[in-house]
Amino acid sequence: MSKTTKIILAFAVLNTGLFSWFSSFIAEDAYIVYRYSENLVAGNGLVFNHGEYVSALTSPLHSLIVSILYFFSGESVWTNRIIALIIHFGSTAYAYQLLKQQRTLVLYGLIVWTSPYAILWTAGGLETMYLSSFLTVSFAIACNCRREFSRSKQVIFSVCLGLAFLTRFDSCLVTLPLWFHVAGHQWKYYSSDRFRSILRLLLPGLLIALAWLSTAYIYYHDIFPTSVYHKPARWDHQRTNVLYMIQFGILTGLLPLLVWTLISHIKHDGSRLSATMATTIKNHWGLLTGGLIFFCYATGTATAHMMFSYRMLLPYLPILTIIVLEWMDNIHTDGIRAGRFGTRGWSLVIALAITTQSLQFYYIDQISVNPGRYGEYTNLSRQTYIEFMSILEEQAEVINSHWEQEGINRRPQVHVYAAGILPYQLNRSKVVDWGLLSYRKNVKVNAIQRGLLYSSDYIITLTPRHFTKKHQLQRKPDSLELIHEKRLAGFDHADDQLEIFSVFFNPSTIQYRLPDFVDGPELTPIPEKIQ
């Protein structure tokens, strides 16, 4: 067994062990995907509520992957996360082997395979690590296409770009410039097979993307998920988003590595700092152009809801790491250990990387899932997030039990502020919310949409995070029956302020229904407020 193989296997064991530690964390929104996917397998269609053709799926491909896993295993949560763990480690290892950069393998493993953010989102169950896998393989093949001509790799490259698009639409901001770079290179250097090369690079991915977009337009009457409308980019937070991205660069170790390299090689004999920088830019101009476009886009979206722990930026970490390490390794003929600090300096870098990653794991677990000053949930630890999820699960059990005792022969309607685990546990209920699931273009839907509140059998409130109970209920709380209440300290508050989780039962519901499609006409006027 080669030394490289032993290192990769050691990191595989470590990666699995860290995942096992964090596996009790699951992101709330992952259960939205699970409910869609299990409805599809059950024959109800790719929908959240039976008969409502509204897509809240940020990642269509993720929902289809989970559907396949659920079909064969009868289980969504663990199968999805284990497959994500395997695919991400496998794809990042494949990419590194393809690029033949063995001299930097240990540092690559410390940054990518022991990243606390990668581990957290692998456990989290969302599409993040699938997207990272497709992007990393695409990038590695793009680099390989500069060295050799391969028809099979052209097809794989195109398929991976198509899959990345279906995993997150905004990935095309990076992958389109990368595609033009590869296509331009193939056109220039392989004149005998130009047109066929372009078709192999274009058609597979394009057909994958068009197949979903046309299906979504017919099935949902819209190619975009409701999050595009419900959680649009906010350009008034650009400064915060830029600082958040800088924070990501620091905490992942990429910016410190760049600074260390500059100090180590500036005016040092044998170092080709500027020449190597120029070569790196030339070799990766497609990706870097896409990265610049994505950076501009992320100044309005990087800190959106559920993008905590650098979820939006994380899929690009392996690619950024490969580029940084390639640049560092090529500055000197002796490789990454060269420079004015030599081997001792390199040993210090490795020691600091191990220490920093270890401290961040502890910090995420005990203090904040979003280390740093900027971002969502900067005072919410992984442990407290797990408590939050257990409260929502407990609320679902209470509702199921209470509805059974009421003996009403219909599906209950439940109004929620978090559309994940609670609706997933209420799989026989109709669930409405502030807009992600209930968004309609022709009906005003927000946190105080009285039609949805007054027609719901159960209403979940969170106080004071979402203001007063009266505001969330749009009536006096004592006019409803409180059937469950729980308090939680430290829910994203530096002062450990108590949050109150309440479940109210409404015995006198009204008739109110949203249209079945996102673009449907208003069916019922929003009622007057109950005084």
ROZA-302002 format. One record per atom (N, C-alpha, C, CB): x, y negated, z. Coordinates in steps of 0.05 Angstrom, whole numbers, plus 5000, padded with zeros to 4 digits. Last residue first. Glycine has a CB too. Layout:
# residues N
XYZ
...
This chain:
# residues 531
377241875336
377841675357
377241805385
376041425353
380242165281
378442215304
379142025327
378642515314
380641825219
381941915244
379841945266
384041715253
377342095162
377941875180
379141995206
375441705186
380342565115
378242475134
379242235150
377342695152
381942535047
383042545074
381142425094
385842405075
377542885002
378642635013
379742675041
376342415014
379643454966
378043354989
379243084998
378043555012
382743524921
380243674923
378443564945
380843964930
386643194873
385743194901
382943334903
385542904912
389443624822
387943384831
387143414860
385443334814
396143914820
393243924819
391943674830
392244164835
401543984821
400543764806
397543754804
401743764778
402344444851
403544204861
402543954846
406544224858
396244824859
398744754845
399744484854
398244764814
391644844890
393345074889
396045034876
391845304876
390244264932
390244404906
392244634906
390744214883
388244355001
389944234981
389644384954
392944234990
382344285038
384144455022
385744295002
382544675008
378244335094
379944155078
381944335064
381443945096
373344335142
374044445116
375744245100
371444525100
375644305211
374044205188
374844355163
374343905184
375244655274
376644575250
374644475229
378244815238
375144705335
373144575317
374544465292
371644345332
379144895366
376845065362
374744955343
375445115389
385844905360
383644725352
381144895347
384344565326
391144955405
389045095390
386744905385
388045355405
398044795404
395344715410
393444875392
394944415405
404244875432
402444995413
399544925422
402845305411
410544525439
407744575447
406144705424
406344325456
416444365468
415344525446
412544615454
417144775439
420143825487
417743975494
416644105469
415643795508
426843725507
424843725485
422643905493
426243805458
430543325552
428843555548
427043515524
427143615572
437143105540
434343035542
432643285536
433542805524
442743105542
441243345550
438243275555
442443455575
445242675518
444542645546
442842885557
443042385550
445742795465
448142785481
447542775511
449842545473
441543245432
441642995448
444143005466
439142965465
440343725407
441443505391
441243235406
439943485365
437743945459
436943985431
437743735415
433944045428
438643975514
440843965496
440244005467
442844165504
433344405537
435244185541
437444205520
436444195570
426644535526
429344615519
431144365522
429544715490
420344825546
422244605546
425044705540
422144445572
413845005522
416545085531
418344835529
417645315513
407245245520
409045015521
411745105533
407844785538
400845435495
403645505501
405345255501
404745705479
395845235489
396045515495
398945605501
394945675472
391444715498
394344775499
394745065507
395844585519
386244525459
387044715480
389944785478
385344975478
384443825452
385144095441
386044275465
387444075420
383943355477
381543445461
382043725449
380943245439
388643215500
386743365517
384143445503
386043195542
391242915460
392043195465
390043355481
394643205479
387442535415
388242575442
388942865448
386142475462
390242535348
387942525367
389042555395
385842755360
394542675317
392642475307
390042485323
392142515277
398742985334
396143115332
394042935318
395143185359
403042635335
403242875319
400543015315
405243065332
401042235369
401742165342
401842415324
404542025342
400342525416
398042395404
398642325375
397242145420
405642665428
403742875420
401342755406
402843045445
410442205399
408642295420
406842515409
406942065430
416242415360
414542215373
412542345392
413042045351
419442845351
417542765330
415442565341
416143005317
422242865399
423742855374
421942755351
424843125366
420242935451
419642675437
420942655409
420642445453
416243445421
416343175433
418843155451
413743125450
413143775372
415743765385
416143475394
418043845365
407644225359
408843965363
411543985377
406943785380
403244585318
405744595333
406944315336
407744795320
396644775318
398444565311
400844575330
397044285314
391745205291
393845165310
395744945300
395445435314
387945125252
387145255277
389145215299
386645555272
387044535213
388844755223
387744865250
391644645227
384244105197
383344365187
385044595197
383444355156
386943675220
384243735230
383144005219
382343515221
391843685191
391743715221
389043805230
392543455234
390343605138
391743845146
391643895176
394543835136
387843095144
386343325132
387643585140
386243295102
391742755163
389642845181
388043085170
387742615187
398342735163
396142785143
393842915158
397142955119
403042585188
400442515201
398142535181
400542235213
407342725157
407242825184
404442785197
409342705201
404142785092
406342705109
405842815137
406742395110
401642725029
402142915050
404542825066
402743205038
397042514985
398942405004
399242605027
398142125014
396642824923
395442804950
397642704968
394343074959
399142924876
396842754875
395442724902
394842854855
403343264887
403943014874
401542814875
404643064845
404243564949
402643554925
403043274913
399643614930
407243974998
407543744981
405743774956
410443714972
407344385035
404744275028
404844035009
403244195053
412644505043
410844715034
408244605023
410244915056
414343975055
415944155040
414344375027
418144275057
410443695087
410843635059
412443835043
412143375057
409143845138
409343565132
409743505103
411543445148
404844425128
406944275141
406943985132
409644405137
401445055136
401644795124
403744635140
398944645123
400045725124
401745535138
401845275122
404545655142
395746255138
396346035119
397845825135
393645925106
398146895161
396946635165
397546455141
398046505191
400847355161
398047375152
396647105156
396547585168
405847245181
405647315153
402747335143
407147565147
408546975224
405646955219
405047015190
404646665227
413947015219
412647195238
409647195235
413547125266
414446595182
415246865174
414047075192
418346895175
412946145212
411246245190
411946525181
411346055166
417646165247
414846185257
412946275235
414045915269
422246115214
421746365228
418846395239
423646395251
420545585178
422045835175
420946065191
424745785183
418745065178
417345255161
418645525159
416945135134
417044625227
419244785218
418145035204
421144875243
412244415238
414244215230
416744365220
414944025253
405644675220
408344695232
410044455224
409644965224
399344915229
400844675221
403444675236
399144415227
395845465205
397745375226
399345135214
399645595235
389845805200
391545605188
393245485210
389945385172
388346515200
388546255213
390346065197
389746285242
383946885159
386746805165
386846535179
388446795138
378247165193
379547025171
382446965179
377946765164
374547295238
375147465215
376047295191
372647625208
376447205305
375347075281
376347225256
376246775279
378147355357
376547535341
375247415316
374347645358
381147145397
378946985387
377047155370
379946745372
385147525401
383247505423
380747345414
384447375448
388047415355
386747675358
384647675380
388847895364
389946915369
388046935347
386547205347
389446905320
393447035411
391146865416
389046895394
391946575418
397347345384
395847465406
393247305411
397547465431
399346965347
398247225338
396447345359
400547415331
401146565382
399046515363
397746775354
400046355339
405246845410
402946735425
400646685406
403746465439
408746955368
407547175383
405047075398
409547295402
410246425354
408846595335
407446825349
410846695314
412946275400
410546135393
408846295373
411145855382
417446605396
415546655418
412946515412
416746545445
419946365353
419046635350
416946705372
421446835352
421145875376
419345885353
418246165349
420845795327
424746055415
422345915423
420245925401
422845625431
428946245383
427446445400
424846315410
429146535424
430845775361
429545975344
427946175360
431746125327
432945535407
430845405392
429345605374
432145175374
437045905419
434845865438
432445745424
435645695462
440345805375
439146075378
436746065397
441246275388
441845285387
440245335363
438945605364
442045315337
444945375432
442345235435
440645275411
442844935440
449245645407
447745775428
445045645432
449345775454
451245255373
450145495362
448445645382
452445685352
449244595397
451044825395
449645065382
452144905423
448343955379
446844205381
448744435377
444444215361
450343465366
450243535395
448643795400
448943305411
449743385313
452443355324
452643425354
453443075319
445543455275
445943645297
448843625308
445343935288
448443195215
446043275230
446843475252
443943405211
453842705213
452342935204
450042995222
454143175202
459842495246
457742455226
456342715219
458842315201
463742655282
461942435290
459542415271
463442175289
464743365293
465343105282
463242905289
465543125252
461443975279
463543835292
464143565277
466044005293
455744225282
456744025263
458943865276
454543845252
454244515324
454544665298
455644485276
451844785290
457444395386
456044285362
456444455338
456944005357
458644735433
458144445434
456544345410
460744295435
459445285427
458745175453
457844885453
460945215472
460545425374
459045605391
457945465415
460745845399
463745005356
461145055343
459345225361
461545205316
468145075390
466644815390
463844865378
468144605375
470145575376
469145525403
467345285404
471445495423
471545465323
469645675329
468445635357
470945955327
475445065332
472844995319
470745215323
473344955289
479545355355
478245145371
475545065359
479944895373
481045675311
480045795336
478445595353
482345915353
482745305274
480445465268
479245585294
481245685248
487245095303
485044925295
482545085289
485744755271
490645545307
489645405331
487145245325
491845225343
491745665253
490445865271
489145735295
492546075279
494145185238
491745275224
490245485241
492445405196
498645165270
496544965274
493945045260
497544695261
501445605249
500645605277
498445405282
503045545295
502345425197
500745675202
499745675230
502445925196
505644975208
503044945193
501245185198
503544915162
510045215231
508445035247
505644995234
509844765250
512045495188
511145645211
509345475229
513545755228
513745055157
511545235147
510445405170
512645425125
517844855188
515444685183
513144855174
516044475163
521345275184
520345205210
517745035207
522445055226
522645275130
521145495141
519945435168
522845745143
522544565114
523344845110
521545045123
526144885120
522244025116
521844165141
522444465139
518944125151
523043835064
524943755085
524643895111
524643455089
521744405021
521244135032
523144075054
518344115041
518545065019
520644875014
519944605026
521244844984
514445415021
516045395045
518345185042
517245665052
512145434971
510745284991
512345255017
508145424998
517945454927
515145494934
514245334958
514745774940
522745364905
522645544928
519845584939
524545454950
521744954869
522245224858
522145434880
524945234844
516244534887
519044614890
519344894880
519944594920
510944474873
512544234876
515544304877
511744084902
507844924873
509244864848
511044614851
507344824826
505244944921
507045164915
508845094891
505545414910
501744514920
503844524940
506044724932
502644604967
498344664877
499944414875
502344434895
498244174881
496045124900
497545144875
499344904871
495545154851
493444894944
495645074948
497345114923
494645344958
489544584917
491444454936
493844634940
490144394963
486744974888
488044754874
490144624892
485944544866
484745314930
486545424909
488045194895
484845584888
481544944957
483845064971
485845174950
482945294990
477544844920
479244624929
481744734942
477744444949
475345364918
476445244894
478445014902
474245134876
473445444971
475445624960
476845494935
474145884952
469644984976
472045014993
474145204980
471345105020
464844954952
467144864936
469744894952
466744574927
460945084990
461345254966
463845194950
458945244949
461144635027
462544885033
462845065008
461045035054
457844205019
460544185009
461944455010
462143985025
452944325042
452944235014
455744245002
451843955012
454344455096
453244655078
453344575049
450344705086
456744225141
458044195114
456944385093
461044215117
453644255186
455944435184
456944455155
455144715194
447344085154
449244075175
451444285171
447944115203
443244035119
445944045107
448044025129
446243815087
438343975141
439244245137
441844265122
437144415123
437443335112
436543535131
437343815122
433443515135
443543045085
440643095085
440043305105
439643175057
448742895077
447842915104
444842945106
448642675121
449442865021
451143055037
450143095066
453942945038
446742504987
445442754995
446942925016
445042924971
449442074968
446642034974
445342284986
445141954950
454442254957
454242014974
451341944981
455541774961
453842654921
453742734949
453742484967
456142904956
454642384872
451942484879
451742544909
451342744863
460142304877
458342074875
455542154882
458441954846
461842834878
462442664901
460542424900
465342564900
460443004827
459043124850
459442944875
460043404855
464142714797
461242674793
459642774817
460242814767
468842944817
468342654820
465442584817
470042494800
468143474800
468343414828
467843114834
471043494839
468343414745
465843494757
465843434787
465443794753
473743274742
471743084732
469043154745
471543094701
476043734762
476343484777
474343274768
479243384774
474644104723
473544134750
473743874765
475044364764
477443874679
474543934678
473343954705
474044194663
482843854695
481343604690
478343654689
482343474664
486844214710
484144234722
482443994717
484444284752
491544104684
490544374683
487644404693
492344554701
492243554696
491843644668
490643924667
494543644653
492943574751
490643424740
490143514711
491243124741
497743874752
495343974765
492843844754
495543934796
501243524726
500743784714
498143904726
503043984719
501443104763
500443054736
499643314722
502642904719
503643364807
500943244809
499843204781
501142984825
508643484787
506843704793
503943604796
507643844819
510742974783
510443134759
508543364764
513243254750
510742804837
509042664817
508642834792
510242394809
514343204860
511743134871
509943014849
512142934893
518643614859
517443484835
514643394842
517443684811
524543674897
521643654897
520643494872
520643514923
530043634897
528843874886
525843864884
529644114901
530443244955
531843364933
530443624923
534743424941
525142794968
526643024977
527943164952
524843224992
521442374963
524342324962
526042544973
524942064977
516442764993
517142494983
520142444986
515542274998
515543245020
516843244994
517542974982
515043384974
513143185070
515243385067
516743355041
514043665068
509142815062
511342745080
513742935075
510442765109
505943115026
507042865018
509442785035
504942635019
504443545060
506043595035
507343335025
504143705013
501443295100
503943435107
505643485082
503243705120
497143115068
498842925082
501543055089
497542815107
494943605052
495943405032
497843205044
493543265019
493543815101
495543955085
496743765064
494344195071
489543455119
492143475134
494343615117
491743635159
485743585078
487043325079
489543325096
485043115090
484544135092
485444055065
486943785065
483144045045
482144275139
485044285137
486244195111
485944565142
476944215152
477644465137
480644495134
476344465110
477143715176
476643945193
477144215179
473743945202
478243365132
480043385155
479643645170
479543145174
474043445097
476743485088
478743515111
477543255070
469743295130
469943565120
472743635111
467943605097
470942745135
470942915159
471243215151
468342875176
469742605083
472542575093
472842745118
473142275100
464342685085
465942845067
468942825074
465542755038
462842305123
462242585128
463942765110
459242645123
464141835096
465641905120
465242195128
464741725143
460141875056
463041875049
464741955073
463841595038
455541845087
456042085072
458942105063
454242095047
455841325109
455841555127
456541815111
453141595140
455541035061
457941015078
458141255096
457840755095
450341165042
452741245027
455341235044
453141055003
445141115056
446941245075
449641315062
445541495085
442040925016
442640735037
444440845059
440040635050
440641314982
443041164975
443740944996
442741044948
438441934989
438241675003
440841524998
437641715033
434742394949
437342274957
436942004969
439242254933
428642674979
430342554957
432942444968
428742334943
425043095000
427643015012
429442894991
429043255027
420643154967
420243114996
422743015010
419343375009
422643224917
420843004922
420542944951
418043064910
426043654922
426843434905
425243184911
426743514876
423044024950
425043874965
426043644949
427344054972
419844304914
418644074928
420743914943
416544174947
423944464856
422644524882
421644274895
424644674900
422344374786
423844304810
422444394835
424243994811
418944484745
421544624745
423144574770
423144544720
412044614751
414244434756
416844594757
413844284783
408044994751
407544734738
409644534743
404844634748
409445504767
409045294788
408145024777
411545264804
409345794718
408345914743
407645704764
410346104754
411545464678
408945594674
407645684700
409345844656
416145284703
414245094692
411545214688
415344974666
418745764715
417845594737
415845394727
420245444749
419845964664
418046114682
416945934704
419546354694
423445574646
420845604632
418845764649
421345754605
427445644684
426145384681
423445404667
427945184666
429246174675
427946094701
426345834697
430046064723
431046154622
429046354630
427646274656
430346634633
434945764624
432445704610
430245904617
432845704579
439046034652
437845794662
435145734650
439745554657
440046474618
439346524646
437846274657
441846584663
441546214571
439146374571
438146434600
439546634556
446345974588
444145804580
441445954580
444645694552
449546424598
448846244620
446446064613
451146064628
449746654545
448846804569
447946624591
451146984579
451546204508
448846334508
448046474533
448746514485
456946004518
454545844521
452046004526
454145674496
461046354508
461246174531
458646034538
463445964527
459446574461
459746754485
459846584510
462246924482
459546124429
457046254433
457146434458
456146424409
465046024428
463245824439
460545944446
462845584420
466846494403
467746424430
465846234443
470546314430
464646434352
463646654369
464446604399
464846924359
467545994335
464645974338
463546194356
463345974311
473146174337
472145944350
469145954356
472645704334
476946554323
474446644335
472946414348
474946874356
481346304303
480246524287
477546624298
482146764287
483145934340
481645834317
480246064301
483445684298
484445844397
483646094385
481946044361
482246274406
485645334416
487845524414
487045794401
488845574442
480945004413
483544904404
485545124398
484744714424
476845304435
476545194408
479245124396
474644954408
478745384487
478345614469
478145524440
475845764478
478744844505
481244994504
480945234485
481945104532
473244724503
475244564487
477844714484
475744294501
471245094540
470445104512
472344954494
467544994509
473644904588
474245174578
473545194548
472745384594
471444384590
474244424591
475044694579
475344404620
465944494590
467044344568
470144374567
466244044569
465644754641
464944894616
466244754592
461944914613
466844324675
468644564675
468144724649
468144744699
462443994667
465043904658
467044134657
466143694677
458544384689
458444294661
461144174652
456244084658
459744464744
460244674724
460144584695
458344904729
458344004772
461144094772
461644284749
461844224798
453043954761
454643704761
457643774760
454043534785
450844444771
451444374743
453044124741
448844354727
449344454824
451944564817
452744494789
452044864821
444144304830
446044094829
448944194824
446043934855
441244794833
441244644808
443444434807
438544504805
443645374859
443145094866
443344934840
445044984888
442645854832
443045854861
442645584872
445845964867
442345734779
439845834792
440145854822
439146114780
447645584772
445545394768
442945484781
445045344738
450246074781
450745844799
448545634797
453545724794
448446354736
447646444763
448046224784
449146694771
451146064696
448246084696
447146164723
447346274675
456446164711
455445884711
452445884711
456545734686
456546724704
457046604731
456046314732
459946614739
455946754649
453846874667
454146744694
454147174668
460646514631
458046394624
455946494643
457346454595
464546874652
464546594658
461846464654
466746444642
463047344625
462847334654
462747044663
465147484667
464347194572
461547254579
461147234609
460847544569
469847114577
468146894567
465246944575
468446864537
471547624592
471647404612
470047164603
474547324617
470847894544
469247974567
469247754588
470348234579
474547644510
471647624504
469947684529
470947804481
480147284524
478647524532
475647484527
479147594562
486547044520
483947044506
482547304514
484247014475
490346674570
489846904552
487046884541
490147164567
491046204598
493346374594
492846594573
494246504619
486345944605
488645784595
490945954587
489445584617
483146324628
482746264599
484846084588
479946144595
484346294681
485446514666
485246464636
483946774674
481245854696
484245834697
485546054680
485245844726
476246084689
476945844673
479945804673
475545594685
476546484728
476446564699
477146324681
473646674692
476446154773
478646334768
478846414739
478546574786
471345904767
473745744767
476245914760
474145604793
467846344772
467846174748
470446024745
465445984748
469046504824
469646684802
469746524776
467546914800
467046054851
469846134854
470746314831
470346274881
461646044838
463345814831
466345904831
462945584849
459746514861
459546474832
461446254822
456646404824
461046414916
462146644902
462046604871
460546904909
458045964929
460945954931
462246174915
461845964960
452846184923
453745974906
456845954906
452545704914
453046544966
452646644939
453646434919
449646704935
453546195009
455846365002
455546504975
456246575024
448445915008
451045775008
453345954998
451745675035
443246065015
444546134989
447446044987
443045994967
442746325083
441846165060
443646225036
441945865067
444646585128
442746725111
441646555088
440446805127
448346495170
445946335168
443846435149
446746065160
452846805163
450846895182
448246755179
451946855211
455046455126
454546735118
452546855137
457246895119
455345995157
453346005135
453046285123
454045805114
459446145193
456846055203
454646075181
456945765213
463746255159
462546475175
459746395185
464446525200
464545755137
463945975119
462646205135
466446075104
465945485184
463545395169
462645615149
464145135154
470645715201
468245745218
465645665204
468545575244
474646085158
473245825162
470845865180
472445715134
477446525146
476946485174
475746205179
479546515191
477746495091
476546735103
476146705133
478246975097
480045975081
477546065068
476246285084
478046165040
484545875113
482745655106
480045755097
483945475085
487046375118
486346225142
484346005136
488846105154
487746515064
486046675081
485146525106
487346935089
491446125049
488846145035
486846295053
489146285008
495746275081
494446015086
491646005073
496145785076
496846775057
496246755085
494746495091
498846775102
498046655002
495646815009
494946785039
496247115004
501946404974
500346234992
497946395003
499345994976
504346794943
506046654962
504346484982
508046474948
500646974905
501047134930
502646984951
502447394923
497346824861
498646624879
499246754906
496846374882
494247024815
496947114822
498446904839
498447174797
489146974798
490846734794
493746794803
489746504810
486847454813
486947384785
488847154779
484147304775
487147414868
488747614855
489047544825
487447894859
483347014876
486046964884
487947164871
486346984915
478647254857
479647004845
482546964852
477946774854
478147694893
478547734864
479747494850
475847814850
477247414940
479647584938
480247634908
479247854953
472347174928
474647004934
477247164933
474346874962
469247634919
469547444897
472047264903
467047274894
469347894970
470248024946
470947834923
468248224936
467047515004
469847605008
470947724983
470047805032
461947484979
463747244982
466647334986
462747065005
459948004981
460347874955
462247634958
457647774944
459748105037
461348275019
462048124993
459948535013
456247705055
458947735067
460747885048
458747885094
451647815026
453047555022
455947565033
451547335037
450448315047
451148295019
452548035013
448548315001
449148135099
451448325095
452348315066
450648615103
444747815090
447147695102
449647885097
446847645131
440948165069
441747925054
444347825064
439547715057
440348555109
441448625083
442348385068
439248775067
438148255152
440848355154
441948435127
440848595172
433048065129
434947895144
437748005143
434047865173
429848445102
430948215088
433248095103
428848015084
427749115088
428848925108
430248695093
430749065128
426949515052
424649445070
425449245092
423649695083
430649655013
431249705042
428949665061
433549535050
428649534963
430049784967
430449854996
432649774953
425949044971
424649254956
425949524962
424649204926
429848724993
427548805010
426149044997
425648565013
433348654950
434348784974
431948884992
436048584991
429848384915
431048644907
431948794932
433348604887
428947914946
426748094937
427748374930
425247964913
434047694948
432847804973
430447984966
431847564991
434547544894
436447744906
435147864931
439147604914
430447174891
430247414875
432147634885
430847354845
432246774925
429746904931
429447164916
427346724925
436946624898
437046744925
434546894932
437646524946
434946384852
436346644850
436546784877
439146594839
432545904871
430946124860
432346394859
430046054831
433645504921
435245694906
433545924896
437545814924
429645204942
432045064933
433745244915
433644964956
423145314939
425545464937
427845294925
425145714920
418045184943
419745034962
422545164961
418645034990
413045164896
415745264902
417245074920
417345304876
406545384895
408245154901
410945264909
407044974924
401045624888
403345654871
405145404873
402545704841
397345974932
398445704929
401045724913
398945564956
395946504939
394246334922
395246054918
391446324934
398846555002
397346694981
395646504966
395646924994
404546155012
401846225020
400346354996
400245965029
409246224980
409346215010
406646285022
410245935019
410646664925
409246434937
409746444967
406246444930
411047034878
413246894891
412146634902
415546834871
405847524892
407147324877
409447184892
405147114867
403947944921
402547694924
403647464906
402547604952
406648424923
404848384902
403148124903
402948614901
410748484959
408048584967
405948544946
407248434992
414848224933
414948514934
412248634942
417048604954
413047694944
413447794916
413348094916
416047684904
413247664999
410647644986
410847744957
409747344986
418747695006
417147925015
414247915004
417047935045
420247194985
421247444973
419547684981
424047494981
417746815019
417246824990
417947094978
418946604976
420146975068
417246985065
416446995035
415846755079
425546875058
424647145064
421647175060
425447225093
425546315051
426246495028
425246775033
429346495024
424346175103
422646085081
423046265057
423145785074
428546365132
426046515134
423946415114
424946495162
432445985125
432746245112
430146405111
434946405125
431345555157
430345545130
430645815115
431645325115
434245675204
431245675205
430145695176
430245425218
439746105202
438645845196
435645865194
439945725171
441846495256
440546495229
439246225225
438446735227
446446785299
445446535287
444246595260
447746325285
448547275309
446047205323
444946945314
446547205353
453447295283
451147405269
448447355284
451547705266
458347135303
456446925296
453747035285
457646735276
460847635309
460647455332
458447245326
463247305337
460847835257
459347975278
458847795302
460948225287
464347465233
461447475225
459847615246
461147625198
469047625257
467947355262
465047335255
469647145247
469548145235
469248105263
468147835271
471948145276
470048025180
467748185190
467348145220
468048475183
474947755181
472547625171
469947765181
472647625140
478348155200
477947915216
475347775207
480347735213
477948515156
477148605183
476548365201
479448775196
480048185116
477348295113
476248385141
477348535093
485148085134
483247865134
480347965131
483947665111
487148595125
487148485152
485248255154
490048385160
486648635070
485048815087
484948715116
486349095087
490348245054
487548215047
485748385065
487148285018
495148475074
494248215084
491248175079
495847985070
495348945044
495148965074
494148695085
497849035086
495948744993
493548894999
493148915030
493749184988
501048504998
498748344992
496148484999
498648274962
504248955007
504048755028
501548585023
506548585029
501249564982
502949324979
502449135003
502349184953
501750245000
500050005000
501849755000
498150005025
